[in-house]
Amino acid sequence: MKKVVFIAAMTAVLSVGQIAYPIQEVGAATAASYRISYKMPTVNTLEEKEVFHSLLKDALKIKNPHPASTLDKNRKSLTEIVGDLNGTDTPRGFMIDEFVVSKNGYLFALYNEIGVLDPVYPQGYDPAAISKQILEQEASGQWGGDLRRKRGEMELKARIDALIQAGYVQPEELKDQQLTKQFVAETLYRMYKKVRPFKGSVAPKDSQSEAVRWAVEVGVPQFQIDAKGFVYPQSQPYYTNSLDFIQLFLPSKKTAAGWEYFQYEVNQTCC
């Protein structure tokens, strides 16, 4: 019910910008001399509310999406990649959880968010051929777990290598899998610093990193400075709402000409 109410409010706000409700007379001698106006809260007041970014993204439809054929060719689902990495087609919850909180999990989600980077496969690797081998093994009564793990490792590496090739990730950053807000900020800043330069308007006490300060400045969720002036760059982030945020509010559509904004309209069929 709350989601339906939220979508209805979003539809009205996006259509007219502001909702104004006249107050009816409560008595013969009482005149309606005022109005109550409602405005959506600003992005800054809702940065920490991951549900806001998720619901807002669901409530909107992209008017200028990438071709579906391109996205389908490059993207893989979280369940599919985790299943292959563990040699199964039905990964357990703990397998998914362990992957999601790693650098690999974040980079896989970031790659899917960009959507148009081709996987960088090593010479001689044929995705279709290995998938055919897996099907043949299963048809003969074998499970093919080793081949699945090989496919998962190759597919994940090909996508991370695409991010490295694009300049968003440095190979030396992948020596460990500890995911931090610092790492998330570094990758996003490399992507967007030319189209959204750092203005130097913020200075958290616990980070000299320009990338972290940029993330604070532009309002990336989980990069808010607390009352003591800290942003905690070495803490572990929950990055889903950060990726929702950049798609909604930053020029995150990658094209041959550079980064552009996605254009949105109200999704009338949502929810």
Disulfide bonds with the S-S distance in Angstrom:
Cys270-Cys271 2.41
